[in-house]
Amino acid sequence: MSADLHGSQRAVETLVSKLRRRQVVGSREAALETVLVLRQVVSKARFSNIDQLISLIRSVGKRLVEAQPKEHSVGNTVRKLLHHIREEYNTAMTGNASSSKTVYSISNFVLQGQPRKQNVAPKSEATLTLKENDPDDPDSFARVLKPVLMEAIQDVLDELETVYDNISKNAKDHIHSDEIILTIGHSKTVETFLKVAAHHRSFTVIVAETGPSYNGHEMARALSSAGISSFLVPDSSIYAIMSRVNKVIIGAHAILANGGMFAITGSLLAANAARVHSTPVVVCAGQFKLTPLWNLYHDFGALDFADPSSVLGFEEGNLVDKVDVLNPYYDYVGPELVDVFITNDGDHPPSSVYRLIKETYDDDDHEL
Amino acid sequence: MAPAPSLPIHPPNGPVNGDASKQPPQGRSSQKSMTKAERRELQEKQRAAKAAAKAGGPVNGAPSKQAAKPTPQATAAATPKRPTKSNEAPAPTASALRTQTAARARAASVSVPTPANARGLRIFSHFGLPKPVSVAKGDIHPTILRLALQFSEFKITGANARCIATLSAFKTVIQDYATPPNNTLSRHLMTYLSPQISHLVAARPMSVTMGNAIRQLKLEISGSDIDLPEQDAKDALCQKIDNYIRDRIIIADQVIEETAGNKIKDGDVILTYARSSVVQKVLLGAHAEGRQFSVIVVDSRPMLEGKRLLSVLASAGIQCTYILLPALGAIITEVTLVLVGAHSIHSNGAVYSRAGTALVAMMAKLHSVPVVVCCETYKYSETVQLDSFTKNELAPQGDLFSSFPSVKARDSLTLENDEHLEILNPLYDLTPPNCITAVVTEVGVIPPNSIGSIPVALGRLL
């Protein structure tokens, strides 16, 4: 049993070091790894009431978040898991209560949880007998609840794994024939979205190179190999071509509670140029990117800074110590610049993001 | 036959150095010499062009003209790849031409030219008009040949630099010119210069500065006294050229340097984009006067010219920061003044400048930072441009400027066109007048909507 505990602790430690060394690349990857680690933690955990479990998960979550505070999807996954766990627990408890009365009505389901989480309710039918803090059998609570929790965690995992498919479900409704779409950087979400739409529509994509990472090159290659006619342009011509662009579709790193978002640097230029030309800006992002944190942008450190040698390398020898070089990795794009967020849970305007966050996470978990 | 100063878009054409010997291989591939595949491909193209001409009216005017050429020039309606191939059509070797046509035949068989597919790429096809055939080598003065080579390889860049180089080359040409018998200098010199000018234009589209200068030169030539002995006439012309350079460029720059320098206060954070010779002079001049300010140099592909400006400013001792264009959003809140240069200014107040200037001006306006354009009056053009598509230039394909960071592996970058992929590197863009606060010229500081009064201010019609 202590070996089990060590096993899960070791998993946590491994993930913490990977996050700190930035060996986990991409918010979806980080979210997946977090879920796997937490699944291990929960399966090996010993608790006799719900608060113990929750504080255990919160402490693990806090460690993970502190390892890489800029990777918001880690914290989001922890919060989502906590939300699911609390919900399962509440359903189980009230399910027990209602089983003790003989009437078990549908209206209880409708009244107790959030409307969208209907799929969660049926799992904990009135067959569970939960007894917290049982002095005779301290493990009974955990034993009974764990299968239900495992299913909840599996739900979260499934949702993460099908993120791209769900976002692309309505792709063909968002893109019309002969449209010219501008995108920047290399977002897998946007790539899948466009590829799915290409099955039904023919359109053109202009990809901006997005220095200094130049991820746009991979995106252009990926799209053109899927048969979508693409143009690769440098960032300097974003304003120049914007008059011809019908839609700007970009990905996000994290969606903040005010409806703004962090996205790869260059998104702010594209979004502003689009606003000037009255071109709609569409953001494709998974729900795991919803962060219950408000505008952190006032802190310059909210932007991740990357290696300056991609901007001005050592081959410029004599300039290196005379000149300051800045290489921020993210841009903050305000809610007024985005027209719609397409998530695996549907399309939302930035003004209703706060409601999504209220439904997805619990208020207690905003600060882990 | 004088070339028009503002030309439609020409594609880049690096290796062509006016070497006429390279032209015949294309002319030679008439129907007889083409292989069966090429002939079939040409027929398909013509058929598609006819179909597209029926479908899409006047848009195909230019592409069908291309199809009429003997060389396998592409029609945009056929395969997506073709407009690009017409850019690269004057390939130096016949073998390259063969592989090109083989690739195109492959592409023709692989991708079905649906009208919808073709339309998306046709929108940009005017960026890829074929270059005019250049004149025979013998008529071109060696100075002009060398200058054209320097232009086509982007060794001389910048509106002022190109204009000064052109005028200096013309001085040499004029000095070497001998009026043929039964001709007057004032009439014949123009016809002698025209092919030289076309040759320069074939290397790289003419800048507005070159156009204005050449127009002025023609005026001077036609106005030169018939009775003057030839050498005196030539000397007078060279003197006029020197005066033009001195008055409209050198002295104008000095006036601008002083005027704009007065706008710089101690503690300013000045942002500039790419490399403008005028802005460089302004910053160096203000620094020499002892003002304390720091400079943020914003740079971007394809040319990454800002690095040169950065090294000049840093060696002068000015405190500099260097960022790439996408990072602008993070830093714009710190900026107090934006100084940019221009390629040309238009009568509606729009500024045609290096690609990316429009983004800088837009961000500055959103954060209420004044945008000051430093521009000599000889860059004024009467045309009104509405967007960056009317007139633009594409940089040559490939990594001509070594502008990718050396830390990035070359094979992760896409440097070549593909079946469904085309690489466009526009070099210029148009900044609308509402983003500009003021234009500093040698006749004064002018708000953008009064740019049209520059000719009046100069006291003559440009």
Chai-1 contact restraints between the chains, C-beta under 6 A:
chainA,res_idxA,chainB,res_idxB,connection_type,confidence,min_distance_angstrom,max_distance_angstrom,comment,restraint_id
A,S177,B,A116,contact,1.0,0.0,6.0,A-B,restraint_1
A,D178,B,A116,contact,1.0,0.0,6.0,A-B,restraint_2
A,D178,B,R119,contact,1.0,0.0,6.0,A-B,restraint_3
A,S202,B,A116,contact,1.0,0.0,6.0,A-B,restraint_4
A,S202,B,N117,contact,1.0,0.0,6.0,A-B,restraint_5
A,T204,B,G120,contact,1.0,0.0,6.0,A-B,restraint_6
A,G211,B,L324,contact,1.0,0.0,6.0,A-B,restraint_7
A,P212,B,L324,contact,1.0,0.0,6.0,A-B,restraint_8
A,P212,B,P405,contact,1.0,0.0,6.0,A-B,restraint_9
A,H217,B,L413,contact,1.0,0.0,6.0,A-B,restraint_10
A,H217,B,T414,contact,1.0,0.0,6.0,A-B,restraint_11
A,A220,B,T414,contact,1.0,0.0,6.0,A-B,restraint_12
A,A220,B,L421,contact,1.0,0.0,6.0,A-B,restraint_13
A,R221,B,T414,contact,1.0,0.0,6.0,A-B,restraint_14
A,S224,B,D418,contact,1.0,0.0,6.0,A-B,restraint_15
A,S224,B,H420,contact,1.0,0.0,6.0,A-B,restraint_16
A,S224,B,L421,contact,1.0,0.0,6.0,A-B,restraint_17
A,G227,B,H420,contact,1.0,0.0,6.0,A-B,restraint_18
A,S229,B,P80,contact,1.0,0.0,6.0,A-B,restraint_19
A,S229,B,G120,contact,1.0,0.0,6.0,A-B,restraint_20
A,S229,B,L121,contact,1.0,0.0,6.0,A-B,restraint_21
A,S229,B,H420,contact,1.0,0.0,6.0,A-B,restraint_22
A,S230,B,L421,contact,1.0,0.0,6.0,A-B,restraint_23
A,F231,B,E422,contact,1.0,0.0,6.0,A-B,restraint_24
A,F231,B,L424,contact,1.0,0.0,6.0,A-B,restraint_25
A,L232,B,I423,contact,1.0,0.0,6.0,A-B,restraint_26
A,V233,B,L424,contact,1.0,0.0,6.0,A-B,restraint_27
A,P234,B,R301,contact,1.0,0.0,6.0,A-B,restraint_28
A,P234,B,P302,contact,1.0,0.0,6.0,A-B,restraint_29
A,P234,B,N425,contact,1.0,0.0,6.0,A-B,restraint_30
A,D235,B,S300,contact,1.0,0.0,6.0,A-B,restraint_31
A,D235,B,L325,contact,1.0,0.0,6.0,A-B,restraint_32
A,D235,B,P326,contact,1.0,0.0,6.0,A-B,restraint_33
A,S236,B,S300,contact,1.0,0.0,6.0,A-B,restraint_34
A,S236,B,L325,contact,1.0,0.0,6.0,A-B,restraint_35
A,S236,B,A355,contact,1.0,0.0,6.0,A-B,restraint_36
A,S236,B,G356,contact,1.0,0.0,6.0,A-B,restraint_37
A,S237,B,A355,contact,1.0,0.0,6.0,A-B,restraint_38
A,S237,B,P426,contact,1.0,0.0,6.0,A-B,restraint_39
A,Y239,B,A358,contact,1.0,0.0,6.0,A-B,restraint_40
A,Y239,B,L359,contact,1.0,0.0,6.0,A-B,restraint_41
A,Y239,B,D429,contact,1.0,0.0,6.0,A-B,restraint_42
A,A240,B,A355,contact,1.0,0.0,6.0,A-B,restraint_43
A,A240,B,S388,contact,1.0,0.0,6.0,A-B,restraint_44
A,A240,B,P426,contact,1.0,0.0,6.0,A-B,restraint_45
A,A240,B,D429,contact,1.0,0.0,6.0,A-B,restraint_46
A,S243,B,D387,contact,1.0,0.0,6.0,A-B,restraint_47
A,T265,B,P326,contact,1.0,0.0,6.0,A-B,restraint_48
A,T265,B,A327,contact,1.0,0.0,6.0,A-B,restraint_49
A,G266,B,P326,contact,1.0,0.0,6.0,A-B,restraint_50
A,L268,B,G329,contact,1.0,0.0,6.0,A-B,restraint_51
A,L269,B,L359,contact,1.0,0.0,6.0,A-B,restraint_52
A,L303,B,A330,contact,1.0,0.0,6.0,A-B,restraint_53
A,S309,B,V407,contact,1.0,0.0,6.0,A-B,restraint_54
A,S310,B,P405,contact,1.0,0.0,6.0,A-B,restraint_55
A,S310,B,V407,contact,1.0,0.0,6.0,A-B,restraint_56
A,V311,B,L324,contact,1.0,0.0,6.0,A-B,restraint_57
A,L312,B,Y322,contact,1.0,0.0,6.0,A-B,restraint_58
A,G313,B,P405,contact,1.0,0.0,6.0,A-B,restraint_59
A,G313,B,S406,contact,1.0,0.0,6.0,A-B,restraint_60
A,E315,B,S406,contact,1.0,0.0,6.0,A-B,restraint_61
A,L319,B,S311,contact,1.0,0.0,6.0,A-B,restraint_62
A,L319,B,A314,contact,1.0,0.0,6.0,A-B,restraint_63
A,K322,B,A314,contact,1.0,0.0,6.0,A-B,restraint_64
A,V323,B,A314,contact,1.0,0.0,6.0,A-B,restraint_65
A,V323,B,C320,contact,1.0,0.0,6.0,A-B,restraint_66
A,V323,B,Y322,contact,1.0,0.0,6.0,A-B,restraint_67
A,D324,B,T321,contact,1.0,0.0,6.0,A-B,restraint_68
A,V325,B,Y322,contact,1.0,0.0,6.0,A-B,restraint_69
A,L326,B,I323,contact,1.0,0.0,6.0,A-B,restraint_70
A,L326,B,A327,contact,1.0,0.0,6.0,A-B,restraint_71
A,P328,B,A327,contact,1.0,0.0,6.0,A-B,restraint_72
A,P328,B,A330,contact,1.0,0.0,6.0,A-B,restraint_73
A,D331,B,G329,contact,1.0,0.0,6.0,A-B,restraint_74
